[in-house]
Amino acid sequence: MDWFTGISIVAIAAGVTISLVVLVAVGSIRRSLNEASARQSQQIRKLTETVATLSAQNQAAQTRIQQLTDANRKMSDELTALGERLSDADTVQRVAGTARLLH
């Protein structure tokens, strides 16, 4: 064997070794990326569910706020009407000094 053949064999062996190392590294990187992608997809699904839940809760809260606002408005109207009735009752002269009952 001459020196050129020896160098060629060493170069081929080094190339094969480097190729194997690169293939193993690429496989490892690909596997890591796939696992990270799967975890990220799972987190996105959980976040989507959480957003949907919070959105539904927000809608229910908005509905309840509207109901309470309407009930508050109705009570305010009733109190105003009652106040007017009381002030009207105070302006009417009382018969024989007895207080009038509201009904």
RANOR-V359562 format. One record per backbone hydrogen bond with DSSP energy under -1.0 kcal/mol. NH is the residue of the N-H (numbers start at 0). CO is the residue of the C=O. E is the energy in kcal/mol with one decimal. If there is no record, write none. Layout:
<<NH,CO,E> <NH,CO,E>>
This chain:
<<5,1,-1.5> <6,2,-2.3> <7,3,-2.1> <8,4,-2.3> <9,5,-2.3> <10,6,-2.6> <11,7,-2.6> <12,8,-2.6> <13,9,-2.5> <14,10,-2.5> <15,11,-2.6> <16,12,-2.4> <17,13,-2.9> <18,14,-2.6> <19,15,-2.5> <20,16,-2.4> <21,17,-2.6> <22,18,-2.7> <23,19,-2.5> <24,20,-2.4> <25,21,-2.9> <26,22,-2.5> <27,23,-2.4> <28,24,-2.6> <29,25,-2.8> <30,26,-2.4> <31,27,-2.4> <32,28,-2.6> <33,29,-2.5> <34,30,-2.4> <35,31,-2.5> <36,32,-2.5> <37,33,-2.3> <38,34,-2.4> <39,35,-2.6> <40,36,-2.5> <41,37,-2.1> <42,38,-2.4> <43,39,-2.4> <44,40,-2.3> <45,41,-2.3> <46,42,-2.7> <47,43,-2.5> <48,44,-2.4> <49,45,-2.5> <50,46,-2.8> <51,47,-2.3> <52,48,-2.5> <53,49,-2.9> <54,50,-2.4> <55,51,-2.2> <56,52,-2.5> <57,53,-2.6> <58,54,-2.4> <59,55,-2.4> <60,56,-2.5> <61,57,-2.6> <62,58,-2.3> <63,59,-2.4> <64,60,-2.7> <65,61,-2.2> <66,62,-2.3> <67,63,-2.7> <68,64,-2.6> <69,65,-2.5> <70,66,-2.5> <71,67,-2.6> <72,68,-2.6> <73,69,-2.4> <74,70,-2.5> <75,71,-2.5> <76,72,-2.4> <77,73,-2.4> <78,74,-2.6> <79,75,-2.5> <80,76,-2.5> <81,77,-2.6> <82,78,-2.7> <83,79,-2.4> <84,80,-2.4> <85,81,-2.5> <86,82,-2.5> <87,83,-2.5> <88,84,-2.3> <89,85,-1.9> <90,86,-1.3> <91,87,-1.4> <97,94,-2.0>>
